[in-house]
Amino acid sequence: MERLRLELPGEKAQLRMAPNFRGDLTSVGKAMEAAVLALFYPADGETHLVFIKRNEYDGPHSAQVSFPGGAREAGDLTLEETALRETREEVGIDGPLEVLGSLTPLHIPVSNYMVYPFVGWMEELPVFRPDPTEVQYVIEAPLAALLDPANRDSEILFHHQQSIEAPFYRVGKEKIWGATAMMLSEVLHLATTLQ
């Protein structure tokens, strides 16, 4: 994907999908590093992206839809390695996977992570074996559906004892919002420039 080697749309694309409370949040201390992978692959004659529905837990991202990924570990030499390791662990894929490039890093104030998104491609349809300790289930989303304006909306959500207005992408019965929607917005902006 040559487009990833050019100037990225960056924060401007991300902010189109930012919840209204984002500017009110602050973090204390140095942000921890994490990486995610926007993994494209062919299925049923269409290009798809994979997301995960996280398990419920006592934390700010409980039960949210996200790209596979997670925190950098001491053994990870690069953030790209973090994204690949976490993706393989969470969704259980193996086989060849090409990293096409990286996107604009995004700070998540509620958990104080600096997230580094990468874009990947698999030639073959992956076989997903999600890790039940982290993942409720895998969500396979056709790129065409994500690009359809009818699947982009905004609503008032009640999250962590507060009402927030949040734009989201609809994928079946799921809503992709927050940091994942912000990163996805940049992915989709790039995808539209390729068509």
N, C-alpha and C positions, 0 to 999 in steps of 0.2 A: 504494500500500500504506500505508493510514493507520496501521497498526500501527508502522511505522518512526518515526512522529512521537511515539510514547509512550515511556515509559521502557524501555530495552532490557534484556534479561536479562543481558547483559554477561559479566563474568568467571565468574560462577557457571555459566553455560551452557558457556563455553569450557572450564573446568577438568574437566568431565565426560569430555572426550576428551584430556586431557593425558597424555603419556607419564610414567612414574614418575620419570624422571631430571630432569624440567624444573626442579624446585626446586633442583637441585644446580648449575645453570649460572649463570655470571655473565658479564658483558660489560665491556669496558674502553672508556671514551670515550663520546662522544655517539652515540646510535643514528642510523643513516641512515634516511631515509624511503622507504617504498615503498607502493604501493597495488594492490589486486586487485579484480576484479569477479566477483561471484556473478551470472552472467547466466542469467536464466530465459527460456524461449521455448516455444511450442507445437510438438509433433511427435507424429504418430500419435494425435491425440486426447488427449494427456497433456501436462502441464507437465514440461519437462526443465531440467536445469542442465548447463552445459558445464565440463569440466575439461581440463587438458592433462597429458600425460606428458612431463616434461622430458627433454632429452637427457642423456646421461652426460657428466660433466665433473669436473674436479678441484675440488670444492666441496661444502659441507654439504648441498645440496639436489639433488644429482645423481640423475637418474632417478626423482624423486619425482612423484607426482600432485599437482597444485595447481590453484587457480583461475588463470585468466590474469591477468597483472599483472607488475609489476616496479618497479625503482627510479625515484624521482623524478629528472627531469632538469632542468637549469637553465632550459630554456624552458617548463616546465610551470608555469602560473600557480597551479593548485590541485592538490590530491591527487586530486580527482575527474577532472581532466584527465589526470593520470598513469594512473589506472585505465583510462580510455577509450582513451588512446593505446596503452598496452601491450597491451590486449585486442585492439584492431584490428590491431596489428603481429603479435602472436603467433598468433592464430587466423584472421587474414585476412578478417574480416567487414567488410561495408560496409552501408549502409542505416540507417534510423532506429533509434535505441536510446535508451530513456528510463531515466535514473537515478532510481530510486525513493527512495533514501536511503542513509544510511551505517550501519555497524555499529560495534561496540566495537573500537578499535584494539588490536593485540596485538604485544607485544615478542617477537622471536625471538632468544634469547640466542646461539645457535650462530653466527649470521651478523651479529648486532647490528643488526638492522633493526626499526624500528617500522612495522608494516604496518597500513594503513588500508583496511578492506574496505568496498566499496560494493555495492549491490544494483541490478541492471538488468533491463530487460524489453525483448524484441523481439517485436513483433506477428506477424511473419512468420518462417517457418523459415529460420534463417541458412544461408548457404553458407559452409562452412569451408574456408579455404585456409591451413593452418598453415605457419608459417615454419620450414623444415627446419633452420635454424641454431640454433633454440632448442627446437623442439617435435618429439618423436618422432611423436606422433599425438594427435588430439582424442578425448576420452571424453565421450559423451553419456549422461547418467544421468537416468532418469525420477525425478521427485520422489517418487512413491509407493514406489519401490524403496529410496530413501534413508531414507524414513520407516519402512520395515518393520524391526521389531526383529530379525528373522532376519538382516539384513545388517549388524548391528553386533556386533563381537566384540573380543577382546583376545588378544594373543599375545606371545611372546618373540621379538624381532627382533634380529638381529646387525647393528649399524650403527656404522660408524667405530670398529671394534675393541672394541666393547662390546656386551654383551647388555642389552637394555632391554625392559621390559614396556610395550606400547603398545596402547591401544584403537584400533580402526580401523573404517571403513565399507567394506564390500565392494561393489564395482561391477564385475560380471562377474568377470574374472580379476585386477582391480586392487584394491589396498588404499589407502584414503585415511587417512593418519595424520599425526601431528605438528601443526604450526601450521594446516595446511589443515583437518584434522579438527576442530580447536578452533574455527575460524571457522565451519565448516559446522555444528557443533553449535548455534551461535547462530542461524544461518539456519533450521535445522530446528525449533528451539524456536519461532521466530516463525511458521513455516509451520503448526505444529500449533495455534497460538492463533487462526489464521484459519479453521480448518476447523469 
